[in-house]
Amino acid sequence: MNGMTAGRIEAVLKAAIAERDRRIADLERQLNALKKQMAAAAQDVPAAMAPAVQAAASIEVKLAPTPRSVEVSKVKRRTGEAERKAMREKHRQQQARREAETDDKADAKAGLEGRSFLYVGGRDCQVAHLRQIASSYGANLIHHDGGLREAVSRIDNVLPSVDCVFCPIDCISHDACIRVKTGCKKWEKAFVPLRNGSKSSFERALQSMSQGETAQ
Protein backbone atom coordinates (compact mmCIF):
# COMPACT_ATOMS: atom_id res chain seq x y z
CA MET A 1 0.00 0.00 0.00
CA ASN A 2 3.04 2.24 -0.57
CA GLY A 3 2.02 5.65 -1.77
CA MET A 4 -1.69 5.04 -1.01
CA THR A 5 -3.41 8.25 0.00
CA ALA A 6 -5.59 8.67 3.09
CA GLY A 7 -8.64 9.01 0.82
CA ARG A 8 -7.87 5.73 -0.89
CA ILE A 9 -7.40 3.95 2.45
CA GLU A 10 -10.73 5.31 3.68
CA ALA A 11 -12.49 4.11 0.49
CA VAL A 12 -11.04 0.60 0.91
CA LEU A 13 -12.15 0.46 4.53
CA LYS A 14 -15.67 1.65 3.66
CA ALA A 15 -15.94 -1.05 0.99
CA ALA A 16 -14.80 -3.69 3.50
CA ILE A 17 -17.37 -2.52 6.05
CA ALA A 18 -20.14 -2.58 3.43
CA GLU A 19 -19.17 -6.13 2.47
CA ARG A 20 -19.20 -7.10 6.15
CA ASP A 21 -22.71 -5.68 6.66
CA ARG A 22 -23.96 -7.53 3.57
CA ARG A 23 -22.61 -10.85 4.83
CA ILE A 24 -24.08 -10.25 8.30
CA ALA A 25 -27.50 -9.55 6.76
CA ASP A 26 -27.25 -12.80 4.77
CA LEU A 27 -26.34 -14.74 7.91
CA GLU A 28 -29.23 -13.21 9.83
CA ARG A 29 -31.66 -14.21 7.08
CA GLN A 30 -30.29 -17.76 7.13
CA LEU A 31 -30.58 -17.84 10.92
CA ASN A 32 -34.21 -16.69 10.86
CA ALA A 33 -35.05 -19.32 8.26
CA LEU A 34 -33.32 -21.97 10.39
CA LYS A 35 -35.23 -20.91 13.49
CA LYS A 36 -38.52 -21.19 11.62
CA GLN A 37 -37.58 -24.66 10.41
CA MET A 38 -36.65 -25.73 13.91
CA ALA A 39 -39.90 -24.31 15.32
CA ALA A 40 -41.89 -26.28 12.74
CA ALA A 41 -39.90 -29.41 13.50
CA ALA A 42 -40.56 -29.00 17.22
CA GLN A 43 -44.27 -29.33 16.57
CA ASP A 44 -43.73 -32.72 14.94
CA VAL A 45 -41.48 -34.29 17.61
CA PRO A 46 -42.63 -35.90 20.86
CA ALA A 47 -42.99 -33.61 23.86
CA ALA A 48 -40.05 -35.33 25.51
CA MET A 49 -37.71 -34.08 22.75
CA ALA A 50 -39.01 -30.51 22.75
CA PRO A 51 -36.50 -29.28 25.38
CA ALA A 52 -33.62 -30.64 23.30
CA VAL A 53 -34.91 -28.81 20.23
CA GLN A 54 -35.26 -25.60 22.21
CA ALA A 55 -31.76 -26.03 23.60
CA ALA A 56 -30.38 -26.47 20.07
CA ALA A 57 -32.19 -23.31 18.99
CA SER A 58 -30.70 -21.47 21.96
CA ILE A 59 -27.21 -22.62 21.00
CA GLU A 60 -27.71 -21.39 17.44
CA VAL A 61 -28.82 -17.99 18.72
CA LYS A 62 -25.75 -17.74 20.96
CA LEU A 63 -23.44 -18.68 18.11
CA ALA A 64 -25.06 -16.29 15.64
CA PRO A 65 -23.08 -13.18 16.69
CA THR A 66 -19.80 -14.97 16.00
CA PRO A 67 -19.65 -14.07 12.24
CA ARG A 68 -20.19 -10.39 13.11
CA SER A 69 -17.29 -10.50 15.57
CA VAL A 70 -15.11 -12.21 12.97
CA GLU A 71 -15.91 -9.54 10.36
CA VAL A 72 -15.23 -6.70 12.80
CA SER A 73 -11.90 -8.30 13.73
CA LYS A 74 -10.98 -8.59 10.06
CA VAL A 75 -11.78 -4.92 9.43
CA LYS A 76 -9.74 -3.86 12.48
CA ARG A 77 -6.85 -6.03 11.34
CA ARG A 78 -6.93 -4.53 7.83
CA THR A 79 -7.10 -1.02 9.30
CA GLY A 80 -4.13 -1.73 11.56
CA GLU A 81 -2.12 -3.17 8.67
CA ALA A 82 -2.90 -0.10 6.53
CA GLU A 83 -1.83 2.24 9.32
CA ARG A 84 1.38 0.31 9.94
CA LYS A 85 2.25 0.33 6.24
CA ALA A 86 1.57 4.07 6.06
CA MET A 87 3.83 4.65 9.09
CA ARG A 88 6.60 2.52 7.58
CA GLU A 89 6.39 4.46 4.32
CA LYS A 90 6.50 7.77 6.20
CA HIS A 91 9.53 6.59 8.18
CA ARG A 92 11.26 5.44 4.97
CA GLN A 93 10.70 8.84 3.34
CA GLN A 94 11.99 10.68 6.43
CA GLN A 95 15.08 8.46 6.51
CA ALA A 96 15.71 9.10 2.80
CA ARG A 97 15.45 12.88 3.38
CA ARG A 98 17.88 12.71 6.31
CA GLU A 99 20.38 10.72 4.26
CA ALA A 100 20.07 13.19 1.36
CA GLU A 101 20.63 16.13 3.72
CA THR A 102 23.67 14.40 5.22
CA ASP A 103 25.10 13.80 1.75
CA ASP A 104 24.50 17.44 0.79
CA LYS A 105 26.29 18.66 3.91
CA ALA A 106 29.21 16.32 3.25
CA ASP A 107 29.49 17.58 -0.34
CA ALA A 108 29.32 21.19 0.85
CA LYS A 109 32.07 20.67 3.43
CA ALA A 110 34.23 18.92 0.86
CA GLY A 111 34.19 22.16 -1.16
CA LEU A 112 36.28 23.90 1.56
CA GLU A 113 38.73 21.05 2.05
CA GLY A 114 42.33 22.28 2.37
CA ARG A 115 41.49 25.99 2.32
CA SER A 116 42.96 28.52 4.76
CA PHE A 117 41.06 31.40 6.39
CA LEU A 118 42.01 34.43 8.46
CA TYR A 119 39.69 35.55 11.24
CA VAL A 120 40.41 39.07 12.53
CA GLY A 121 38.90 40.27 15.80
CA GLY A 122 36.22 38.46 17.76
CA ARG A 123 36.38 37.13 21.31
CA ASP A 124 39.34 35.14 22.58
CA CYS A 125 37.04 32.65 24.32
CA GLN A 126 35.51 31.73 20.94
CA VAL A 127 38.71 31.14 18.98
CA ALA A 128 39.06 27.43 19.86
CA HIS A 129 35.43 26.80 18.88
CA LEU A 130 35.87 28.69 15.61
CA ARG A 131 38.90 26.56 14.75
CA GLN A 132 36.89 23.40 15.42
CA ILE A 133 34.13 24.60 13.09
CA ALA A 134 36.65 25.37 10.34
CA SER A 135 38.30 22.01 10.90
CA SER A 136 34.94 20.23 10.48
CA TYR A 137 34.92 21.69 6.94
CA GLY A 138 38.49 20.52 6.36
CA ALA A 139 39.79 24.11 6.49
CA ASN A 140 42.53 25.79 8.53
CA LEU A 141 41.75 28.93 10.57
CA ILE A 142 44.33 31.58 11.48
CA HIS A 143 43.29 34.12 14.11
CA HIS A 144 44.42 37.71 14.64
CA ASP A 145 43.01 39.58 17.64
CA GLY A 146 42.61 42.81 15.68
CA GLY A 147 45.34 44.76 17.48
CA LEU A 148 44.56 44.03 21.12
CA ARG A 149 47.90 42.30 21.73
CA GLU A 150 49.15 41.56 18.22
CA ALA A 151 50.49 44.19 15.88
CA VAL A 152 48.02 45.18 13.18
CA SER A 153 50.85 45.05 10.66
CA ARG A 154 50.96 41.25 11.05
CA ILE A 155 47.72 41.11 9.06
CA ASP A 156 49.68 42.15 5.96
CA ASN A 157 52.07 39.24 6.46
CA VAL A 158 49.28 36.64 6.80
CA LEU A 159 46.97 37.81 4.01
CA PRO A 160 48.96 36.41 1.03
CA SER A 161 48.73 32.86 2.42
CA VAL A 162 44.96 32.70 3.05
CA ASP A 163 41.94 32.29 0.77
CA CYS A 164 39.51 34.49 2.66
CA VAL A 165 39.25 36.89 5.60
CA PHE A 166 36.37 36.99 8.12
CA CYS A 167 35.69 40.05 10.28
CA PRO A 168 32.97 40.24 12.95
CA ILE A 169 31.93 43.89 12.68
CA ASP A 170 30.95 44.13 16.35
CA CYS A 171 34.31 42.84 17.66
CA ILE A 172 37.03 44.55 15.63
CA SER A 173 38.71 47.93 15.77
CA HIS A 174 38.18 50.46 13.01
CA ASP A 175 41.90 50.49 12.15
CA ALA A 176 42.09 46.71 11.89
CA CYS A 177 38.96 46.60 9.69
CA ILE A 178 40.39 49.22 7.30
CA ARG A 179 43.68 47.32 7.21
CA VAL A 180 41.89 44.07 6.30
CA LYS A 181 39.80 45.66 3.55
CA THR A 182 42.83 47.36 2.02
CA GLY A 183 44.87 44.16 2.14
CA CYS A 184 42.05 42.08 0.61
CA LYS A 185 41.84 44.46 -2.35
CA LYS A 186 45.61 44.41 -2.78
CA TRP A 187 45.92 40.63 -2.68
CA GLU A 188 42.52 39.95 -4.29
CA LYS A 189 41.23 38.01 -1.32
CA ALA A 190 37.59 37.52 -0.39
CA PHE A 191 36.46 39.75 2.46
CA VAL A 192 33.49 38.43 4.50
CA PRO A 193 32.03 40.72 7.19
CA LEU A 194 30.15 38.89 9.93
CA ARG A 195 27.22 40.37 11.86
CA ASN A 196 28.81 39.37 15.17
CA GLY A 197 31.48 37.20 16.70
CA SER A 198 29.26 34.21 17.47
CA LYS A 199 30.01 30.65 16.39
CA SER A 200 26.71 30.39 14.51
CA SER A 201 27.48 33.51 12.47
CA PHE A 202 30.83 32.06 11.40
CA GLU A 203 29.35 28.67 10.55
CA ARG A 204 26.59 30.25 8.44
CA ALA A 205 29.28 32.11 6.52
CA LEU A 206 31.16 28.85 5.86
CA GLN A 207 27.95 27.19 4.67
CA SER A 208 27.31 30.06 2.28
CA MET A 209 30.88 29.91 1.02
CA SER A 210 30.63 26.14 0.45
CA GLN A 211 27.58 26.83 -1.73
CA GLY A 212 29.40 29.44 -3.79
CA GLU A 213 27.71 32.45 -2.20
CA THR A 214 30.78 34.19 -0.75
CA ALA A 215 30.79 37.95 -1.10
CA GLN A 216 33.88 39.57 -2.50
Secondary structure, DSSP 4 states (H G I P E B T S, - for coil): -TT--HHHHHHHHHHHHHHHHHHHHHHHHHHHHHHHHHHHHHHHS-GGGHHHHHHHHHHHHHHTTHHHHHHHHHHHHHHHHHHHHHHHHHHHHHHHHHHHHHHHHHHHHHTTTT-EEEEESS-GGGHHHHHHHHHHTT-EEEEE-SSSSS-TTHHHHHGGG-SEEEEETTSS-HHHHHHHHHHHHHHT-EEEEESSS-HHHHHHHHHHHHTT----
